[in-house]
Amino acid sequence: MRADICDPEDAQGVELFSSALKQIGAVLSSTHESSLGVDLRHDGVGDDELLVFVDSWSIVVEGPENVVNRLLALIRP
């Protein structure tokens, strides 16, 4: 499942996203790729993986539906 989170310039949205990642137990990965202005991070959530894409327009996550839905429930109650 894929979901748009917020604009990377939205400080409040980024803070809420970071807090939600911590609440679902996301382990920030040291795996980080960057090309053509897009950053890609692989975060662990239990046995699952959450991909976090960041470019100049948006922060987008992709992962198992249950993980993304838990994250969205915290961001958009």
C-alpha positions in Angstrom: 0.0 0.0 0.0 1.2 3.5 -0.8 0.2 6.8 0.9 1.2 10.4 0.6 2.1 11.8 4.0 3.0 15.5 3.7 5.1 18.1 2.0 8.7 17.9 3.3 8.6 21.7 4.0 5.6 21.1 6.4 7.4 21.1 9.7 4.3 20.1 11.7 3.5 17.3 9.3 7.1 16.0 9.4 7.1 16.1 13.2 3.7 14.2 13.3 5.1 11.7 10.8 8.3 11.2 12.8 6.3 10.7 16.0 3.9 8.2 14.3 6.9 6.2 13.1 8.2 5.9 16.7 4.8 4.9 17.9 4.4 2.0 15.5 7.9 0.8 16.4 9.7 1.7 13.2 13.4 1.1 13.3 15.1 3.7 11.2 17.3 2.0 8.7 20.9 2.8 8.0 20.1 1.9 4.4 19.6 5.2 2.6 19.7 5.8 -1.2 19.6 9.0 -3.0 19.4 9.8 -6.7 17.9 12.4 -8.9 16.7 14.4 -5.9 14.8 11.5 -4.3 15.8 10.0 -1.0 14.7 6.4 -0.2 14.9 4.8 3.2 14.0 1.3 4.3 12.6 1.2 7.8 11.8 -2.0 9.7 8.5 -2.4 11.5 8.6 -5.8 13.2 9.2 -8.3 10.4 7.9 -5.8 7.8 9.6 -3.1 5.8 8.3 0.4 5.2 9.8 2.4 2.4 10.0 6.1 2.9 10.4 8.2 -0.3 11.3 11.9 0.1 11.6 14.4 -2.7 11.1 18.2 -2.9 7.3 17.8 -3.3 6.3 15.1 -0.9 7.0 12.4 1.6 5.4 9.1 0.6 5.4 5.7 2.3 4.9 2.2 0.9 4.6 -1.0 2.7 2.2 -3.7 3.9 -1.4 -2.5 4.2 -1.6 -3.1 8.0 1.6 -1.1 8.7 0.6 1.9 6.4 -2.9 1.9 7.9 -1.5 2.0 11.5 0.7 4.9 10.5 -2.1 6.8 8.8 -4.4 6.3 11.8 -1.9 8.1 14.0 -1.3 10.9 11.4 -4.9 11.4 10.3 -7.1 10.4 13.3 
